[in-house]
Amino acid sequence: MAQQQEVLATILESFPVAELSTDEQRETFVAIKDRLLSAADVQEGLKTLFKVSGFSEFAAGLLWVVDRSSKLPGMAGISMEDETLLLASFRRALGEQLAQPSPAAGEGGEGRGEAAFASALERFSEAVQGGTDDRETFHVSLLGLAEGAEVQAIGGDGAEFASLLADFLKYISDNQLFDDIRVINVLSNISSSLTQWANTPPDGRAGLLEEPLTLLRDFRSQFE
């Protein structure tokens, strides 16, 4: 537990507070930071934040980085990608309308919505494969993203993937299939494809989601 508190402290100290838009946002972050660091149990503190309206994605992101860093001591801080996603999710939690990615960002295949979505699916997939206690937390966060306006606004294959994934997530939750090997196989197959798609420039994405879309359209047949 002490190790997780140390890891969380490192992550929060590294958070790019200066990039928040207003003093009110910075004060809100400091208040959340102080509350999390004073919590006796890191996991419970983050799960409490997860339940606060709008903060589920931010809390799930922190939980993911803490868990990863605890298992891999050499990664006790946050990477540039972690920083970008945590900053974006914190701003969304406060209701700030994020600017659209610049053409340069688009060319790099790192649109915020796509990157956050792919990262959330990866987190959930690894939690299910590992049978960890936080998998249902990641499930709720991923479902919220899949049904959210930002991901749906991507359009095309990305939006269809999100809609089909939301249906799949509801199905496995309603039927309590988190430990089913078939769920693990589906998640393993679709997660890598979504990550590749998100990291590819928009003009090179054609066909990248064809296989996972086919799998998700007919996933119920695997559970009959």
C-alpha positions, 0 to 999 in steps of 0.5 A: 500500500505504501508503494502505491501511495508513493507511486500516486504521489509521483504521478500527481506531482508530475501532472501538468497543472500549469496547462490547466486553463483557469485558477479554478481548475488548478485549485480543483486539481490541488484539492483532489490531489490532497484528498487522494494523497491523504486517503489511507487506501489508494485503491479506495480513494480512486474508486471514490473519485470514480463515482464523482460525476464526470471523473470516472475516466480521470480516476480510471486513468490514474488507477491504471497508471498506479497499477502499472507502475506498481508492477513495473517500478521502472515506470513510476512516473507518467509518460507523455501519452499518460500525461496527455490522456490524464490532462484531457480527461481532467478537463473533460471532467470539469466540462471544458470543451477541448480544442479539436486536434490540429492537422499535425496531430491528425497526421500523427494519428493521435487524435485525443478521442481516438487515443483515449478510447484505444487506451481505455480498451487496452486497460480493460482488456488487460484487467480482464486478462489479469482477473484484477479487482478493478476490471469493473471500474475500467468496464464502466469507464470504457462503456462511458467513452464508447457511448460518449459524444466525443467518440461517436463524433469520430464517425465511420468505422470508429463510431460503428466500432464504439457502438458495437463495443458498447453492446458487447460490454453491456452483454458481458456485464449483464451475464457476468462473463468477465471470467469467460475465456471467450470474452478474453479472446474477443478483447485480445483480438479487438484491442490491438486492432483499435490501438493500431487504428488510433495510431494511424493517420486518418487517411490510412485507416481504411480496412484496419477495423474490418476484422474486429467489426466483423467479430463484434457484429456476430459476438453473440454466436460465440456464447450460444 
